[in-house]
Amino acid sequence: MLLKEAKLKQINELNLKRFYKRGEWHDFEINGARISLKVIGTSNLGLLLLEDKDGKQQEFDLKEEKWVN
């Protein structure tokens, strides 16, 4: 089990290195409102993890948010 957990951690670290716009602020449309959030990565459940300007992190399913150009 320990080996499996170590492999999972390694995969997650590689994924985060290549994560699109990770650590950058980007505009999103959430519940009809446009808001600027920082892309953190994904949660343990595979949800998109975003952070607001106050440092509060929130998880979103792909259908809950829309990336705005």
DRENDO-1510 file (C-alpha; in Angstrom, 1 decimal, always signed):
<recs>
REC; n; res; u; v; w
REC; 1; MET; +0.0; +0.0; +0.0 .
REC; 2; LEU; +2.8; +2.4; +0.8 .
REC; 3; LEU; +4.3; +1.9; -2.7 .
REC; 4; LYS; +1.0; +2.6; -4.3 .
REC; 5; GLU; +0.6; +5.8; -2.3 .
REC; 6; ALA; +4.1; +6.9; -3.3 .
REC; 7; LYS; +3.4; +6.3; -6.9 .
REC; 8; LEU; +0.1; +8.2; -6.7 .
REC; 9; LYS; +2.0; +11.2; -5.1 .
REC; 10; GLN; +4.6; +11.1; -7.9 .
REC; 11; ILE; +1.8; +11.1; -10.6 .
REC; 12; ASN; +0.1; +14.0; -8.9 .
REC; 13; GLU; +3.3; +16.0; -8.7 .
REC; 14; LEU; +4.0; +15.5; -12.4 .
REC; 15; ASN; +0.4; +16.5; -13.2 .
REC; 16; LEU; +0.7; +19.7; -11.3 .
REC; 17; LYS; +3.9; +20.7; -13.1 .
REC; 18; ARG; +2.0; +20.6; -16.4 .
REC; 19; PHE; -1.3; +21.9; -15.1 .
REC; 20; TYR; -2.8; +24.6; -17.4 .
REC; 21; LYS; -2.4; +28.1; -16.0 .
REC; 22; ARG; -1.5; +26.8; -12.5 .
REC; 23; GLY; -0.5; +29.6; -10.2 .
REC; 24; GLU; -2.0; +32.2; -12.6 .
REC; 25; TRP; -5.0; +34.5; -12.1 .
REC; 26; HIS; -7.7; +33.9; -14.7 .
REC; 27; ASP; -11.3; +35.1; -15.2 .
REC; 28; PHE; -14.1; +32.6; -14.7 .
REC; 29; GLU; -17.8; +32.8; -15.0 .
REC; 30; ILE; -19.5; +31.2; -12.0 .
REC; 31; ASN; -23.2; +31.3; -11.4 .
REC; 32; GLY; -23.5; +34.1; -14.0 .
REC; 33; ALA; -20.9; +36.3; -12.3 .
REC; 34; ARG; -17.4; +37.0; -13.8 .
REC; 35; ILE; -14.7; +36.6; -11.1 .
REC; 36; SER; -10.9; +36.5; -11.2 .
REC; 37; LEU; -9.5; +33.4; -9.4 .
REC; 38; LYS; -6.1; +31.8; -9.1 .
REC; 39; VAL; -5.7; +28.3; -10.5 .
REC; 40; ILE; -4.3; +26.0; -7.8 .
REC; 41; GLY; -4.8; +22.5; -9.3 .
REC; 42; THR; -7.2; +19.7; -8.5 .
REC; 43; SER; -8.7; +18.4; -5.3 .
REC; 44; ASN; -8.5; +14.8; -4.1 .
REC; 45; LEU; -11.8; +14.3; -5.8 .
REC; 46; GLY; -10.5; +15.6; -9.1 .
REC; 47; LEU; -12.4; +18.9; -8.9 .
REC; 48; LEU; -10.8; +22.1; -10.2 .
REC; 49; LEU; -9.2; +23.9; -7.2 .
REC; 50; LEU; -9.4; +27.7; -7.4 .
REC; 51; GLU; -8.4; +30.5; -4.9 .
REC; 52; ASP; -9.9; +33.9; -4.5 .
REC; 53; LYS; -8.1; +37.1; -3.7 .
REC; 54; ASP; -8.7; +36.5; +0.1 .
REC; 55; GLY; -7.0; +33.2; -0.1 .
REC; 56; LYS; -10.2; +31.1; +0.2 .
REC; 57; GLN; -9.9; +27.9; -1.9 .
REC; 58; GLN; -13.0; +26.5; -3.6 .
REC; 59; GLU; -13.5; +23.3; -5.6 .
REC; 60; PHE; -15.5; +23.3; -8.9 .
REC; 61; ASP; -16.8; +20.6; -11.2 .
REC; 62; LEU; -16.2; +21.3; -14.9 .
REC; 63; LYS; -19.8; +22.2; -15.4 .
REC; 64; GLU; -19.9; +24.7; -12.5 .
REC; 65; GLU; -17.4; +27.1; -14.0 .
REC; 66; LYS; -16.5; +28.6; -17.4 .
REC; 67; TRP; -13.1; +29.9; -18.4 .
REC; 68; VAL; -13.4; +33.4; -19.8 .
REC; 69; ASN; -10.9; +34.8; -22.3 .
</recs>
